[in-house]
Amino acid sequence: MRFLLDTHILLWWLEDNPKLPWNIREIIQNPESLIFVSAATMWEMSIKKSLGKLDIPDDLLEMLKDNEFQVLGVTADHGLKVGDLPYHHKDPFDRILIAQALCERLMVISRDDKFKLYDVPLLLA
């Protein structure tokens, strides 16, 4: 199966945070799962770091490689798909994740209930 991690899920995984449910941990560590992290997530995290709202590791990209996570770039198709989405969610980072998941046929792993308002495969954490 192919999954796209929402930002907080990625952070919880990297921190080994107990907020991450055991069933989600099992999916992420399953060798048959293909795990994607959006370049938009890196952008969001970098902005929050520069504002002093988030601490991220300096070796974040190396950590993604160590965990065998694939970085999913943002394409023109993804950008255009955002314009087709109903405006249920105002967060631009979450909207691009939804668009990417739809375009790339990925299941999103998130705890954000607003994702349910879209026709996107979703695994709520």
Buried (B, 14 or more C-beta within 10 A) or exposed (E): EBBBBBBBBBBBBBEEEEEBBEEBBEBBEEEEBBBBBBBBBBBBBEEBEEEEEBEBEEEBEEBBEEBEBEEBEBBEEBEEBBEEBEEEBEEEBBBBBBBBBBBBEBBBBBBBEBBEEBEBBBBEB
